[in-house]
Amino acid sequence: MMARNSDGELEEQSTEGYQEAAFEAFMCPLTKQVMQDPVTIETGQTFEREAILKWFRECRDNGRRPTCPLTQRELRTTDINPSIALRNVIDEWRARNDEKDLEKACNSLRMHPEDDEDDTLRAMAYISQICQRSGAKKNLVRAQGIISTLADLLKSSSRRVRLKSLQVLRTVVEDNDQNKEELGKGDTVRTIIKFLSNEHIQERELAVSLLYELSEYEPVCVRIGAIYGAILLLVGMGSSKSENMMAVEKAEKTLRNLEKYDTNIKQMAENGRLQPLLTKLLQGGPEVQVTMVEYLGELALANDVKVVVAEQVGTLLVSIIKTGGLPAREATLKAMREMSSNELSAKILLQAGILPPLVKDLFSVGASSHFPMRLKEVSATILANLVASGASFRSIPLDDAGTQTLLSEDVVHSLLHLISNTGPAVECKLLNVLVGLTSSPDTAQDVVSAIKSSGATISLIQFLEAAHREIRVESLKLLRNVSPYMGAELADALGGHLSSLLRVISDAGGGGVTEEQAAAVGLLGDLPERDSKLTRQLFELGAFGTLSTKLAELRRGAIRGNRYTTPLTEGMVKVMYRLTCMLQEAPEYVEFAREAALAPLFVELVQVNGQDAVQLYSAMALEKLSLETRNLTVIPDPPPPAPSGSSFLCACFGAPSSTGAAAGRPVGVCRVHGGFCSLRESFCLAEGGAGGKAVERLVACLDHLNPEVVEAALAALATLVGDGVEAAEGVGVLGDADGLRPVVDILVENRTEALRRRAVWVVERILRVEDIAQEVAADQTVASALVEAYRNGDPRTRHTAERALRHLDRIPNFSSAFHAQARRP
């Protein structure tokens, strides 16, 4: 008999200690073994049937007449006669012997299983041997109570004993349901299952083989599935790439046996083995389908699994939604809620035809609809998920005629009406549907038209005061999405709700930024910035002071950052920018900008990398502020007349240089604006200290990947070389900040038409400085870029490029007299 040693290798185990000597008459003279089927030949000698028949064949094959193996006498006939009496005696002897030896083996296992490991292994080997020899002996094993003893050995500290116990138990229960029932009692099955997570490979293999045998018997199969973790371990083994193929096959067969029971199918699905559930859903009757769909609705599926489920059962689920009873529809809707949360699976459901019945159920009203409100919430969630998938709803009909879609005006009207006449949960999901439809420019206009035609603007704005935060957030998102199409209407209608929005924005909450705060300030930032009435309302409510303080706190790190910090910052910067657009409207705006140090704040924000909108609107704000500098700078009194000898010096040495001019200015006077300037008080970008940083940071933005940011930074720098300032000195400020070359590079790169237009204008101003024009004239790329602008730009750009080319002497600079003569009739 074979058993495994401590290294897991097979070794021979003797059973002689339990075998009583057999009578000589029991032994076959040819095989020297106790006979199983004794037969008598002509001479009266008795042999094992197979052994004597083989002897006769050998005689014939050798060309000899058959003889008796013992007497060598030739036989006249090879007829054989069963020795029934002897066989019965042998069977009785063997039964007595087996029973006696079995009792000895059992006593050996019970008395000292740990003291003498070899004796224990021999005892188990004998039990295995007699069970393999005769199926009837398996009943004797059970009657002797050996099964429970073998089960106890599964907990032995010896690996050899545990391995042999698993092996023998499998032999004992194979094809014997009563033994399986006996072994299934107590916690033995749980002990066997624990072996599946064992590090030792052979223990796992033997354990899963034993479990497979047990799973063939229905009552024990049910117990296996009921043990916590059993199905998970089997699923893991069945899908393993590292396990022995035989073990994988046994695990798979065990799982197939477990699939017969619905509760096991649910556990398998929870542990990633979903196909049995889907198969039963497709093939089962109505009641089974409801059960399987209920299970499906309780699962948290991975995105790739959602796609598989939608592909296999999507069409069936849609048919249940259309024709099933209320319990079946409810279960199906809950399952679809999970499946539709993935973009790909949502699109598969749309192809399967989910949209028409879903919308029909949503819009059903009255007692006759038999569609409870709790299911409208689920349907609304599914619809929101479908809309979020990005599918083209303009091409998905809702009726057989194909005249209605989700974007049809009357359908959107129905959605708006339903939003105003349902509970908070449905309201929130339907608002989310409209948010999804307005997130794309392709569909937003349809929804906006329906909102306007239904007069629903006020109703949507009123949701800003809702008690439920989720509704307020979705309402804010929707209003933000439609603001590009109806900004003026929203600005007028929001008047009475501005204070509520500001309370939300200023709320400290738990110290972090909330989604509602980011959405609220985002809405304010998206409204038309040149709406003077709205700006005045915000100013009188203290909005700009609140936002500037919160921006400063964000910069200091006083507010805990999270994923909403960036959109909040962007929204606040956009709202603050609207104030800079109105500086000429009221002196109090200018005074506030000074007190709140808006210019230094925007200079700081313009260098926030990774936040394009913040940099864009900060640069745009700096442009607006810088344009006001010439009105705010304090011009000093003119200096006293120079001595008369100075004219002689000028005649001898030429006009004073810019350095000389700077030396002649009073201390603290801005070289660009000719007055006393500062970044905080007069918003001067050029004046030293922080102002120097302003120019440097704007120049740094000229290398930005976003052309809009580049254009805004260039526009802000252009205020230093424009009309009403000392443009030559402004060029010098740009040169000191290493900003001239980046400006020229923008012209040469020609990234966008807007950038080229702006760059041509600034380059022309720079080229008015003769020394720079002479240096640039040697760069052919600049001249080529200006020629390209002159050829292909709009009229204003062409005119500016022409002036720049004159500075480079690429176009003749005709005298004014010639021009005057040319104008004569």
VOBA-910283 format. One record per residue (C-alpha): residue in three letters; y, x negated, z. Coordinates in steps of 0.2 Angstrom, whole numbers, plus 2048, in hexadecimal, padded with zeros to 3 digits. Layout:
<rs>
ALAYXZ...
</rs>
This chain:
<rs>
MET800800800MET8117F97FCALA8217F8807ARG8317EF807ASN8347E0812SER8457DB81BASP84C7D580AGLY8477E6802GLU8397DE7F8LEU8287E77F6GLU8197E0800GLU8077E6803GLN8047F0813SER7F27F1819THR7EA801820GLU7DA7FA826GLY7DE7FC838TYR7DC80F836GLN7CC81082BGLU7BB812832ALA7AC80B82AALA7A481581CPHE79281981BGLU78980E80EALA78481E805PHE796822802MET7998127F8CYS7988117E5PRO78D8027E1LEU7987FE7D2THR7AA8007DALYS7A57FC7EBGLN7B180A7F1VAL7AE81B7F9MET7AA8277ECGLN7B58357E7ASP7A983E7DBPRO7978387DEVAL78A83C7D0THR7788387CEILE76F8307BFGLU75D8317B9THR7578247C5GLY75E82D7D4GLN76B8217D7THR77D8277DCPHE78D8207D4GLU7A08257D2ARG7A18307C3GLU7AE8257BAALA7A58157BEILE79481A7B7LEU79B8227A8LYS7A48117A4TRP7948087A7PHE78B81379AARG79981078DGLU7987FD790CYS7857FE78CARG78880777CASP7967FC777ASN78A7ED77AGLY77C7F476FARG7717F777EARG768806785PRO77080D794THR7688067A4CYS76A8097B7PRO7767FD7BELEU76B7FB7CETHR7597FB7C7GLN75E7F57B5ARG7518027AFGLU75480979ELEU75981B79FARG752829793THR762833796THR77483079CASP7758417A4ILE77E8417B5ASN77D84E7C3PRO78B8517D0SER78584C7E1ILE78E85B7EAALA7868597FALEU78B8467FBARG79D84A7F5ASN79F857803VAL79984B810ILE7A583E80AASP7B384A80AGLU7AF84F81BTRP7AE83D821ARG7BE83A818ALA7C7849820ARG7C1844831ASN7C683282EASP7D7837827GLU7DB842836LYS7D6835842ASP7DF82783ALEU7EE832837GLU7EE83684ALYS7ED82384DALA7FC820841CYS80682E849ASN80382785ASER807816854LEU81881C84EARG81C82685DMET81781986AHIS81F809864PRO82980A854GLU8357FD858ASP8297F1862ASP81D7ED854GLU8267EF843ASP8177EA839ASP80C7F7842THR81980483ELEU81A7FF82CARG80780082BALA806811832MET813817826ALA80A80F818TYR7FA81881DILE80382981ESER80A82680CGLN7F9821806ILE7F083080BCYS7FE83C805GLN7FD8347F4ARG7EA8367F4SER7EA8487F8GLY7F88557F8ALA7EE85F805LYS7F1850811LYS803854811ASN80086381BLEU7F6859827VAL80584E829ARG81085C82DALA803864839GLN802853843GLY815854845ILE81784383CILE826849831SER83284A840THR82C839846LEU82F831834ALA840839835ASP844831845LEU84082083DLEU84F823831LYS85A81D840SER85080D843SER8597FD845SER84D7F5839ARG8527F7827ARG83F7F4822VAL83B80382CARG84980E826LEU84480A814LYS83280E817SER83681E820LEU841824811GLN83381F805VAL82582880FLEU82F838812ARG83283A800THR81F8397FDVAL81C84580BVAL828852805GLU8258517F2ASP81E8617EBASN81C8687FDASP829875801GLN823877813ASN825865816LYS83786680FGLU83A87481BGLU83486A829LEU83E85B825GLY84E865822LYS84E86A834GLY85B863840ASP86785583ATHR85A84C830VAL86285181FARG87384B826THR86B83A82BILE864838819ILE87583C812LYS87D82E81CPHE872822813LEU87C826803SER88B81D80AASN88080E810GLU8847FD809HIS8727F9806ILE86E7FE7F4GLN85B8027F7GLU85F80D806ARG86B8177FBGLU85E8187EDLEU85081E7F8ALA85B82A801VAL8618337F1SER84F8347EBLEU84A83D7FBLEU8598487FATYR85584D7E8GLU8438527EELEU84B85C7FCSER8578657F0GLU84986C7E6TYR8458787F5GLU8538857F6PRO856887808VAL85887480BCYS8628737FBVAL86E87F803ARG86F874813ILE873865809GLY88286D801ALA888873812ILE88986181ATYR89A85A81AGLY89C84C80DALA88B84E805ILE8918547F4LEU89F8487F4LEU8938397F7LEU8878407E9VAL8958437DDGLY89B8317E0MET88982A7DDGLY8868357CESER89682E7C6SER89481C7CCLYS89480E7BFSER88C8027CBGLU87D80B7D2ASN86B8097CCMET8698157BDMET85A81E7C6ALA8658217D5VAL8738287CAGLU8668337C2LYS85F83A7D2ALA87183D7D9GLU8748477C9LYS8648517CATHR8688557DCLEU87A85B7D8ARG8728667CAASN86786E7D7LEU8768717E3GLU8808797D4LYS8758887D6TYR88088E7E5ASP8928937E3THR89888B7F3ASN89187A7EDILE89A87C7DCLYS8AB87E7E6GLN8A786E7EFMET8A38657DFALA8B386B7D7GLU8BD8657E6ASN8B58547E4GLY8B88527D2ARG8A885A7CALEU8B08687C2GLN8A586C7B4PRO8988777BDLEU8A68827C2LEU8AD8837B1THR89C8877AALYS8988957B6LEU8AA89C7B3LEU8A689C7A0GLN8948A37A1GLY8958AE7B1GLY8988C07B3PRO8A88C87B8GLU8A58C67CBVAL89F8B47C9GLN8AF8B17BEVAL8BA8B77CCTHR8B28AC7D8MET8B389D7CDVAL8C58A07C9GLU8C98A27DBTYR8C18917DFLEU8CB88A7D0GLY8DB8917D7GLU8D88887E8LEU8D68777E0ALA8E38697DFLEU8DF8627CDALA8E58527C6ASN8EF8537B6ASP8E184D7ABVAL8D585A7B3LYS8E28687B0VAL8E186479DVAL8CE86579DVAL8CE8757A6ALA8DB87D79BGLU8D287778BGLN8C187E791VAL8C688F79AGLY8D8892795THR8D489F788LEU8C88A8795LEU8D58A87A2VAL8E28B0796SER8D68BE792ILE8D38C17A5ILE8E68C27A7LYS8E68CF798THR8D78DA79DGLY8D18D67AEGLY8D38E07BELEU8E08DC7CBPRO8D58D07D5ALA8CF8C67C6ARG8E18C57C0GLU8E78BF7D1ALA8DA8B27D2THR8DE8AC7C0LEU8F18AC7C2LYS8EF8A07D1ALA8E38957C7MET8F08957B9ARG8FE8907C5GLU8F58807C9MET8F087D7B7SER9028807AFSER90A8737BAASN9058667AEGLU90E86479DLEU8FF862792SER8F487079BALA90387C79ALYS90587A788ILE8F287D786LEU8F488D790LEU903892784GLN8F888F775ALA8EA89A77DGLY8F78A877EILE8FC8A9790LEU90F8AD78DPRO90E8BF787PRO9038C6795LEU90D8BC7A2VAL91E8C279DLYS9178D479CASP9118D37AELEU9218CC7B3PHE92C8DA7ACSER9208E87B1VAL9288F47BDGLY9249047C6ALA9149097CFSER90B90B7BFSER90B8F87BCHIS8FF8F57CAPHE9068E37CAPRO90B8DE7DCMET91B8D47E0ARG9108C57E7LEU9098C37D6LYS91A8C47CDGLU91E8B57D7VAL90E8AC7D1SER9128B17BFALA9248AB7C1THR91E89A7C7ILE9128997B8LEU92089D7ACALA92B8907B4ASN91E8837B2LEU91B8887A0VAL92E88779CALA92E8767A4SER921870798GLY92D86E78AALA92487977ESER92E882770PHE930894776ARG93A899767SER92A89975DILE91F8A276APRO91F8B5767LEU91E8C1776ASP9198D076BASP90D8D375DALA91C8D5751GLY9228C4755THR9348CA757GLN9368C6769THR9358B5772LEU93A8AF783LEU94B8AA77CSER94E8BB775GLU95E8C377CASP9558D2784VAL9488C878CVAL9558BC794HIS95E8CC799SER94E8D27A1LEU94C8C27AALEU95D8C37B1HIS95B8D57B7LEU94A8D07BFILE9538C27C8SER95F8CD7D0ASN9528DA7D5THR9448D17DDGLY9418C77EDPRO9468B57F0ALA9368AD7EBVAL9368B57D9GLU9488B27D8CYS9468A07DBLYS93889E7CELEU9428A87C0LEU95189E7C3ASN94688F7C0VAL9418977B0LEU9538987AAVAL9568867B0GLY9488807A5LEU94E88A796THR95F884798SER95A87279ASER95886F787PRO96787177CASP95B87A76FTHR95988977BALA968888787GLN97389177BASP9688A0779VAL9688A278CVAL97A8A078ESER97E8AD781ALA9728B978AILE97B8B579BLYS98C8B8793SER9878C878ASER97F8CF79AGLY98D8CB7A5ALA9828C17B1THR98D8B37B5ILE9948BA7C5SER9828BF7CBLEU97C8AD7C8ILE98A8A57D1GLN9878B17E0PHE9768A97E2LEU98089A7E8GLU9828A37F9ALA9708A87FAALA9678A580BHIS95989C803ARG95C88A7FFGLU9508897F0ILE9598987E8ARG96A88F7EAVAL96387F7E3GLU95C8887D3SER96C8917D1LEU9768817D1LYS96A8797C5LEU96C8887B9LEU97F8887BAARG97F8767B7ASN9758787A7VAL9808867A0SER99187E7A5PRO992874794TYR99288578BMET99C890797GLY9A68837A2ALA9B688D7A2GLU9AE89D7A7LEU9A48957B5ALA9B488C7BBASP9BD89D7BCALA9AF8A67C5LEU9AB8987D1GLY9BC8997DAGLY9B68A37E9HIS9A68997EBLEU9AE8877EBSER9AF8877FESER99C88A7FFLEU99887C7F3LEU9A38707FDARG99B87580DVAL98A871806ILE9918607FFSER99985B80FASP98A86081AALA983851823GLY972859825GLY96584D82BGLY96F83E825GLY96883D814VAL96D845803THR9658567FEGLU96185D7EDGLU96D86B7F0GLN97B85F7F4ALA9788557E4ALA9778657DAALA98786C7E1VAL99185D7DEGLY98985B7CDLEU98F86D7C8LEU9A18697CDGLY9A08597C3ASP99A8627B4LEU9A986E7B3PRO9B786B7A7GLU9C185D7AFARG9D28627A7ASP9D18737AFSER9E18717BALYS9DE8827C3LEU9CD87C7C9THR9D486B7CEARG9E18737D8GLN9D587E7E1LEU9CA86F7E5PHE9D98657EBGLU9DF8727F7LEU9CD8747FEGLY9CD862802ALA9BF85E7F6PHE9C584D7F0GLY9C8847801THR9B684D806LEU9AE8447F7SER9B88347F8THR9B283380BLYS9A0836806LEU9A182A7F8ALA9A781C804GLU999821810LEU98C81F802ARG99380E7FEARG993808810GLY98180F812ALA98681B81FILE97C829816ARG969826814GLY965824802ASN95782E7F9ARG9538347E7TYR96383F7E8THR96F8327ECTHR97282D7DAPRO97583E7D3LEU9808427E2THR98A8327DFGLU98C8367CCGLY9928487D0MET99F8427DDVAL9A68357D1LYS9A88427C3VAL9B184E7CFMET9BC8407D5TYR9C083B7C2ARG9C784D7BFLEU9D58497CBTHR9DA8397C1CYS9DB8447B2MET9E984E7BBLEU9F48417C2GLNA038467B8GLUA018587BEALAA068567D0PROA0D8477DAGLUA0184C7E8TYR9F38477DEVAL9FA8367DCGLU9FE8357EEPHE9EC83A7F2ALA9E582D7E6ARG9EF81F7EFGLU9EA825801ALA9D88277FCALA9D88167F3LEU9D081D7E4ALA9D480E7D9PRO9CB8027E4LEU9BD80E7E6PHE9BA8107D3VAL9BB7FD7D1GLU9AD7FC7DELEU9A38097D5VAL9A58027C4GLN9997F47C8VAL98B8007CEASN97D7FA7C3GLY9708067BDGLN97B8167BFASP9838187AEALA98C8287B2VAL9948207C1GLN99A8117B7LEU9A081C7A9TYR9AB8287B3SER9B181A7BEALA9B78117AFMET9BF8217A8ALA9C88247B9LEU9CE8127B9GLU9D68157A7LYS9DF8257ADLEU9E581C7BDSER9EB80D7B3LEU9F58177A7GLU9FF81D7B6THRA0380B7BCARGA128097B1ASNA1A8197B9LEUA168137CBTHRA1A8017CAVALA2A7FC7D3ILEA367F37C7PROA3F7E57D0ASPA527E27CEPROA567D77BFPROA587C47C3PROA6A7BC7C3PROA707B57B2ALAA697A47AEPROA747957AESERA7D79279EGLYA7378279ASERA6378C799SERA67791787PHEA6977F782LEUA5877B78ACYSA5078A781ALAA57784770CYSA50773773PHEA3F77777AGLYA3B789774ALAA3879977CPROA3079978DSERA1D79A78ESERA147A8797THRA1279C7A6GLYA257997A6ALAA287AC7A5ALAA1C7AE7B4ALAA267A07BDGLYA367AA7BAARGA2F7BA7C1PROA327BF7D3VALA237BC7DEGLYA177CB7DEVALA1D7D27CECYSA0F7D87C2ARGA0E7CE7B2VALA087DD7A8HISA137EB7B0GLYA237E17B5GLYA237E87C6PHEA1C7E87D7CYSA0A7EE7D5SER9FA7F07DFLEU9E97F77DBARG9EA8047E9GLU9FC8097E8SERA008097D5PHE9EE8077CECYS9F27F77C6LEU9E27EF7BFALA9EB7DE7BBGLU9F37DA7CCGLY9E97CD7D6GLY9DD7CF7E4ALA9D27DE7E2GLY9DB7E17D1GLY9D47D17CALYS9C37D87CEALA9C77E87C5VAL9CA7DF7B4GLU9BB7D47B7ARG9B07E27BBLEU9B67EC7ACVAL9B37DD7A1ALA9A17DC7A8CYS99E7EE7A2LEU9A27E9790ASP9907E2790HIS9887F2795LEU97A7FA78BASN98280B78CPRO98F80C77EGLU99881A788VAL99B80E797VAL9A180078BGLU9AD80C783ALA9B4812794ALA9B680079BLEU9BF7FB78BALA9CA80A78CALA9CF80579ELEU9D27F3799ALA9DD7F978ATHR9EA800796LEU9EF7EE799VAL9F37EB787GLY9FA7FC782ASPA0C802780GLYA1880278FVALA117F2796GLUA127DF793ALAA047DF786ALAA047CC784GLUA027CA797GLY9F47D7797VAL9EB7CC78AGLY9ED7BE795VAL9E67C87A4LEU9D77CC798GLY9D57B9794ASP9D67B47A6ALA9C77C07A9ASP9BD7B979AGLY9BF7CA792LEU9C67C5780ARG9B57C0779PRO9AC7CF77FVAL9B97DA777VAL9B77D1766ASP9A47D2768ILE9A57E576ALEU9AE7E6759VAL9A27DB750GLU9937E4757ASN9997F5751ARG98D7FF75CTHR99681075AGLU9A4817751ALA9AE81B761LEU9AB809767ARG9B1802757ARG9C180C757ARG9C5807769ALA9C17F5766VAL9CB7F4756TRP9DA7FA75FVAL9D87EE76EVAL9D57DF762GLU9E47E3758ARG9EE7E2768ILE9E67D276DLEU9EA7CB75BARG9FD7CE75EVAL9FC7BE769GLU9FF7B175BASP9F57A3763ILE9E67AE765ALA9E87B5753GLN9E77A374DGLU9D879F757VAL9CF7AF751ALA9D37AD73FALA9C679F73EASP9B97AB743GLN9B27B4733THR9A87C173DVAL9B87C8745ALA9C17CA734SER9B17D172CALA9B07DE73ALEU9C27E3738VAL9C07E4725GLU9B17F0728ALA9BB7FA733TYR9C97FA726ARG9BD800719ASN9B380D722GLY9BD813731ASP9C7823734PRO9D982272EARG9DF81D740THR9D280F741ARG9D680972FHIS9E9808733THR9E57FE743ALA9D97F373AGLU9E67EF72DARG9F37EA73AALA9E67DE742LEU9E17D7731ARG9F47D372EHIS9F47C973FLEU9E67BF737ASP9EF7BD727ARG9E17C671DILE9EE7D3716PRO9FF7CD710ASNA0D7D271CPHEA1A7D8710SERA2C7D8715SERA357E771BALAA407E670CPHEA327E7700HISA2C7F7709ALAA3D7FE709GLNA3F7FA6F6ALAA2E8026F3ARGA338126FBARGA428146F0PROA408226E2
</rs>
